[in-house]
Amino acid sequence: MLDMLENKNEVILPLHDSFIIRMGSEKYLYSSMQKAFRELLGKNPIIDANLAPLRDGDVKSQVASVMKQIKNYQKTHSGFNQRNTEWEQVWGLNGRGD
């Protein structure tokens, strides 16, 4: 995390056993993690991630995957969205949550 801040002027958000980082910085984070692991433990790390798009630099593929997930969410949660809208109308919330 310090390497990214010092050398790329980027902040990483740690989340449990993962990191959230600006799209496009994945390769640097990956190599930085490998380097730190080897320096500290003298071993190569096992990083559980789908790195094919990262190695290829295929940002279009990553964006398409996210958009597919969003569209799927809209389908799978359409019932919830409809019930939520009806509930707001009954209680006069106007979608503001107050």
Backbone torsions as a table, in degrees:
resi	resn	phi	psi	omega
1	MET	NA	-40.4	178.6
2	LEU	-67.4	-36.9	177.8
3	ASP	-58.8	-44.7	179.7
4	MET	-63.8	-40.2	-179.5
5	LEU	-67.7	-45.7	-176.1
6	GLU	-73.8	-39.2	-173.0
7	ASN	-99.5	-22.9	-178.5
8	LYS	-119.5	-4.2	-178.3
9	ASN	55.0	41.6	179.9
10	GLU	-127.1	143.8	178.2
11	VAL	-99.7	138.2	177.6
12	ILE	-107.5	136.8	176.0
13	LEU	-99.1	110.1	177.3
14	PRO	-77.9	138.1	179.9
15	LEU	-137.7	102.5	-176.3
16	HIS	54.6	-109.2	-179.0
17	ASP	-108.1	24.4	-177.5
18	SER	-134.1	176.7	176.8
19	PHE	-132.2	144.5	170.7
20	ILE	-108.9	128.5	-174.1
21	ILE	-143.8	157.8	178.3
22	ARG	-61.2	135.5	178.8
23	MET	-59.8	133.7	-178.1
24	GLY	107.0	-13.4	-179.6
25	SER	-105.1	7.6	-174.7
26	GLU	-62.7	-41.7	-178.0
27	LYS	-62.1	-42.7	-179.3
28	TYR	-66.1	-42.9	178.0
29	LEU	-60.4	-45.0	-179.8
30	TYR	-59.4	-48.9	-179.1
31	SER	-67.7	-35.7	178.1
32	SER	-65.5	-40.0	178.1
33	MET	-65.4	-42.0	178.5
34	GLN	-61.9	-45.4	-179.1
35	LYS	-62.0	-46.7	-179.6
36	ALA	-62.8	-41.2	-179.6
37	PHE	-62.8	-46.2	179.7
38	ARG	-63.9	-41.1	-179.3
39	GLU	-65.3	-40.1	-176.7
40	LEU	-81.7	-37.6	-173.1
41	LEU	-116.5	-9.5	179.2
42	GLY	70.4	19.7	-179.8
43	LYS	-132.6	161.4	172.0
44	ASN	-83.7	137.4	-178.7
45	PRO	-77.7	158.4	169.0
46	ILE	-107.3	110.1	-177.6
47	ILE	-108.4	119.1	-177.7
48	ASP	-87.0	96.5	-179.9
49	ALA	-157.3	152.6	173.7
50	ASN	-86.0	98.4	-172.5
51	LEU	-98.8	1.8	-179.1
52	ALA	-55.9	-48.6	178.6
53	PRO	-64.6	-30.1	-178.8
54	LEU	-71.0	-41.2	-179.9
55	ARG	-66.2	-36.1	-178.7
56	ASP	-83.9	-13.0	-176.6
57	GLY	67.2	29.0	-174.2
58	ASP	-86.7	80.7	-179.1
59	VAL	-67.6	-35.9	179.1
60	LYS	-58.9	-39.8	178.9
61	SER	-64.2	-41.2	179.8
62	GLN	-65.4	-44.5	-180.0
63	VAL	-64.3	-42.4	179.4
64	ALA	-61.3	-39.0	178.8
65	SER	-64.1	-43.3	179.1
66	VAL	-64.6	-43.7	180.0
67	MET	-63.2	-38.1	177.5
68	LYS	-62.6	-41.9	178.8
69	GLN	-64.4	-40.0	179.5
70	ILE	-64.3	-45.3	179.4
71	LYS	-63.3	-40.3	178.3
72	ASN	-63.9	-40.4	178.3
73	TYR	-60.2	-42.8	179.8
74	GLN	-60.5	-38.6	179.2
75	LYS	-71.3	-48.3	-174.6
76	THR	-71.0	-23.0	-177.5
77	HIS	-110.7	14.7	-177.6
78	SER	-62.8	-36.5	177.8
79	GLY	-62.6	-43.1	177.9
80	PHE	-62.5	-45.9	-178.6
81	ASN	-59.8	-42.3	179.4
82	GLN	-64.2	-47.0	179.5
83	ARG	-63.0	-37.9	179.4
84	ASN	-64.2	-42.8	177.8
85	THR	-61.9	-44.2	179.0
86	GLU	-63.1	-42.1	180.0
87	TRP	-61.6	-43.7	178.9
88	GLU	-63.2	-37.4	179.1
89	GLN	-67.5	-42.2	179.9
90	VAL	-62.5	-42.0	-176.0
91	TRP	-93.2	1.4	175.9
92	GLY	66.6	37.1	-177.6
93	LEU	-86.9	-18.4	178.1
94	ASN	56.4	29.4	176.7
95	GLY	72.3	8.1	-178.2
96	ARG	-95.8	-13.5	-180.0
97	GLY	78.7	12.3	179.0
98	ASP	-117.4	NA	NA
